[in-house]
Amino acid sequence: MSRVAVVTGGASGLGQAISAALAADGHRVAVLDVNVDAAERVAADLQNQGARALAVGVDVSDENATETAFTAVREEFGPVAILVTSAAIAGFTRFDKITLEEWNRYLAVNLTGTFLSVRAALSDMVAARWGRIVTISSAAGQKGAPKQGHYSASKGGVIAMTKTIALDYARKGITANTVPPFVIDSPMLQQQQREGKLPATEYLTQAIPAGRLGAAEDVAAVCSFLCSEAAGYITGQVIGVNGGAVI
């Protein structure tokens, strides 16, 4: 069954792979991203493959912009039934060097942006008595990460918030689960390696029992399942995609 799916941060990395997976499942996919040019390229690629896709530029930390973006999706495709929140920022700063401005920016994008996106979609899901929410958190939110106090805190908040959403809306036919990846081979990871903020791949894989970095498609496959009819009895869960690095 084709439903309306929204993917925030859908124009690159994990979000792009998730957008592609949901489109392959037959859904109408709205690609939301702060980089509107990239969102338009991804949506065009999906359309060229026969999918119905829409690009919407939005900064998810902006309340009015997020509401406007979801209104645009409804006007084009109809009520939102599926939401995957992948929009995020990441970086490295020693804890005592994190400024209040930097701290607030991480919470605004990663945590508040997730909150605003979920809130914007919930009314459609409640009305339909069916919905799938998948938040992309992080292993850093489960166990912490060096020089990522702001990022870890924001992602830990996403995990806790998702569990609460699951409790509040389970009886309304809505599931909410979170997927915390560990180290995923992505443009963001490669940039951090080039800047010397993360070690080489050969070193990173030593911490992963599976012996390899994750791929964006690994995460997308889990999201595809969690957004399906078959996952209707799974809610409030933390589904790690980490090659055994966090158990």
C-alpha positions as CSV (number, residue, x, y, z in Angstrom):
1,M,0.0,0.0,0.0
2,S,1.3,3.4,-1.0
3,R,1.5,5.9,1.9
4,V,3.0,9.4,2.3
5,A,6.4,9.2,3.9
6,V,8.5,12.1,5.1
7,V,12.2,11.8,5.6
8,T,14.0,14.7,7.2
9,G,17.6,15.1,6.3
10,G,16.6,13.1,3.3
11,A,19.0,14.6,0.8
12,S,22.3,12.9,1.9
13,G,23.9,10.0,3.7
14,L,21.4,8.0,5.8
15,G,18.5,10.1,4.9
16,Q,19.1,9.7,1.2
17,A,19.3,5.9,1.5
18,I,16.1,5.8,3.6
19,S,14.3,8.0,1.1
20,A,15.3,5.5,-1.7
21,A,14.2,2.5,0.4
22,L,10.8,4.0,1.2
23,A,10.3,4.9,-2.5
24,A,11.2,1.4,-3.5
25,D,8.5,0.2,-1.1
26,G,6.0,2.2,-3.2
27,H,5.5,5.1,-0.9
28,R,5.2,8.8,-1.9
29,V,8.3,10.3,-0.5
30,A,8.8,13.8,0.7
31,V,12.6,14.6,0.9
32,L,13.0,17.4,3.5
33,D,16.4,18.9,3.9
34,V,18.1,22.2,4.8
35,N,19.9,21.9,1.5
36,V,17.1,22.4,-1.0
37,D,19.3,21.9,-4.1
38,A,20.4,18.5,-2.8
39,A,16.8,17.6,-1.9
40,E,15.7,18.5,-5.4
41,R,18.4,16.3,-6.9
42,V,17.4,13.3,-4.7
43,A,13.7,13.8,-5.5
44,A,14.5,14.0,-9.2
45,D,16.5,10.8,-9.0
46,L,13.6,9.0,-7.3
47,Q,11.2,10.4,-9.9
48,N,13.4,9.1,-12.7
49,Q,13.1,5.7,-11.1
50,G,9.4,5.8,-11.3
51,A,8.6,7.0,-7.8
52,R,6.5,9.9,-6.6
53,A,8.8,12.2,-4.7
54,L,8.8,15.8,-3.5
55,A,11.7,18.1,-2.4
56,V,11.0,20.6,0.4
57,G,13.7,22.8,1.9
58,V,13.5,23.3,5.6
59,D,15.5,23.9,8.8
60,V,13.8,21.5,11.2
61,S,14.9,23.6,14.2
62,D,12.6,26.4,12.9
63,E,9.0,25.8,14.2
64,N,7.2,27.8,11.6
65,A,9.3,26.5,8.7
66,T,8.7,22.9,9.8
67,E,5.0,23.4,10.0
68,T,5.0,25.0,6.6
69,A,7.1,22.1,5.1
70,F,4.6,19.6,6.4
71,T,1.7,21.6,5.0
72,A,3.4,21.6,1.6
73,V,3.7,17.8,1.8
74,R,0.0,17.4,2.6
75,E,-1.0,19.7,-0.3
76,E,1.0,17.7,-2.8
77,F,0.6,14.1,-1.5
78,G,-2.0,14.0,1.3
79,P,-1.8,13.2,5.0
80,V,1.5,12.0,6.4
81,A,1.6,8.3,7.5
82,I,5.3,7.7,7.8
83,L,8.0,9.8,9.3
84,V,11.7,9.1,9.6
85,T,13.7,11.9,11.3
86,S,17.3,11.8,10.0
87,A,18.1,15.5,10.0
88,A,21.1,16.1,12.3
89,I,24.4,17.8,12.8
90,A,27.5,16.2,14.3
91,G,30.9,17.4,15.4
92,F,33.7,17.2,18.0
93,T,34.4,19.6,20.8
94,R,36.0,18.9,24.1
95,F,33.3,19.3,26.8
96,D,34.9,22.3,28.6
97,K,35.2,24.1,25.2
98,I,31.6,23.7,24.2
99,T,30.0,27.1,24.1
100,L,26.4,27.7,25.1
101,E,25.7,28.7,21.5
102,E,27.1,25.4,20.1
103,W,25.3,23.4,22.8
104,N,22.0,25.1,22.0
105,R,22.5,24.5,18.2
106,Y,23.0,20.8,18.7
107,L,19.9,20.5,20.8
108,A,17.9,22.7,18.4
109,V,18.6,20.6,15.3
110,N,19.0,17.1,16.7
111,L,16.4,17.1,19.5
112,T,14.0,20.0,19.0
113,G,14.1,19.3,15.2
114,T,12.9,15.8,15.9
115,F,10.3,17.0,18.3
116,L,8.9,19.6,15.8
117,S,8.8,17.1,13.0
118,V,7.0,14.4,15.0
119,R,4.6,16.9,16.3
120,A,3.8,18.2,12.8
121,A,3.0,14.7,11.6
122,L,1.1,13.3,14.5
123,S,-2.3,14.9,13.7
124,D,-2.5,13.0,10.4
125,M,-1.5,9.7,12.0
126,V,-4.0,10.1,14.9
127,A,-6.8,10.9,12.4
128,A,-6.0,7.8,10.4
129,R,-5.3,5.7,13.5
130,W,-2.2,4.5,11.7
131,G,1.3,5.8,11.7
132,R,5.0,4.9,11.7
133,I,7.6,7.0,13.3
134,V,11.3,6.1,13.2
135,T,13.8,8.5,14.7
136,I,17.5,8.2,13.9
137,S,19.4,8.5,17.1
138,S,23.0,7.3,17.6
139,A,25.1,4.8,19.6
140,A,26.6,8.0,21.1
141,G,23.3,8.6,22.8
142,Q,23.5,5.1,24.3
143,K,27.0,5.1,25.6
144,G,28.5,8.5,25.0
145,A,31.3,9.5,22.7
146,P,34.6,11.3,23.2
147,K,34.4,15.1,22.5
148,Q,30.7,14.7,21.6
149,G,29.0,15.8,24.8
150,H,26.5,18.0,22.9
151,Y,25.8,15.4,20.2
152,S,25.5,12.5,22.7
153,A,23.1,14.5,24.9
154,S,20.9,15.4,21.9
155,K,20.8,11.9,20.7
156,G,20.1,10.4,24.1
157,G,17.2,12.8,24.3
158,V,15.9,11.5,21.0
159,I,15.9,8.0,22.4
160,A,14.0,8.9,25.5
161,M,11.6,11.1,23.6
162,T,10.8,8.3,21.2
163,K,10.0,5.9,24.0
164,T,7.6,8.4,25.4
165,I,5.9,8.9,22.0
166,A,5.5,5.2,21.8
167,L,3.7,5.0,25.1
168,D,1.5,8.0,24.4
169,Y,0.3,6.8,21.0
170,A,0.4,3.0,20.9
171,R,-3.4,2.8,21.4
172,K,-3.9,5.1,18.4
173,G,-2.3,2.7,15.9
174,I,1.0,4.6,15.9
175,T,4.4,3.0,16.4
176,A,7.5,4.9,17.4
177,N,11.0,3.3,17.4
178,T,14.5,4.6,17.2
179,V,17.5,3.4,15.2
180,P,20.9,4.3,16.7
181,P,23.7,3.6,14.2
182,F,27.3,3.2,15.3
183,V,29.9,4.1,12.6
184,I,28.3,4.4,9.2
185,D,30.3,5.0,6.0
186,S,28.9,8.3,4.9
187,P,29.9,11.7,3.4
188,M,29.9,13.1,7.0
189,L,32.2,10.3,8.3
190,Q,34.6,10.8,5.4
191,Q,34.7,14.5,5.9
192,Q,35.5,14.0,9.6
193,Q,38.3,11.6,8.7
194,R,39.8,14.1,6.2
195,E,39.7,16.7,9.0
196,G,41.5,14.3,11.4
197,K,38.5,14.2,13.8
198,L,38.0,10.5,13.3
199,P,40.7,7.8,12.7
200,A,41.1,5.8,9.6
201,T,38.6,3.1,8.7
202,E,41.0,0.3,9.5
203,Y,41.2,1.6,13.1
204,L,37.4,2.1,13.4
205,T,36.6,-1.4,12.3
206,Q,38.6,-2.8,15.3
207,A,35.7,-1.7,17.6
208,I,33.1,-3.4,15.4
209,P,32.6,-7.2,15.9
210,A,31.2,-7.5,12.3
211,G,34.6,-6.2,11.1
212,R,33.3,-3.5,8.8
213,L,31.7,-0.1,8.8
214,G,28.0,0.1,8.4
215,A,26.4,1.2,5.2
216,A,23.6,3.6,4.8
217,E,21.6,0.8,3.3
218,D,21.9,-1.2,6.5
219,V,20.0,1.5,8.3
220,A,17.6,2.0,5.5
221,A,16.6,-1.6,5.5
222,V,15.7,-1.5,9.2
223,C,13.7,1.7,8.7
224,S,11.8,0.1,5.7
225,F,10.7,-2.8,7.9
226,L,9.8,-0.6,10.9
227,C,7.6,1.6,8.6
228,S,5.7,-1.5,7.2
229,E,2.5,-3.2,8.2
230,A,4.5,-6.1,9.4
231,A,6.1,-4.0,12.2
232,G,2.8,-3.0,13.8
233,Y,3.5,-4.8,17.1
234,I,7.0,-3.2,17.5
235,T,7.0,0.1,19.3
236,G,9.2,2.0,21.9
237,Q,12.2,-0.1,20.8
238,V,15.8,0.8,20.3
239,I,16.9,-1.1,17.2
240,G,20.7,-0.8,17.0
241,V,22.4,-1.0,13.6
242,N,26.0,-1.3,14.8
243,G,27.6,-4.6,13.7
244,G,27.6,-5.7,17.4
245,A,29.5,-2.7,18.7
246,V,26.8,-1.9,21.2
247,I,24.9,-4.8,22.8
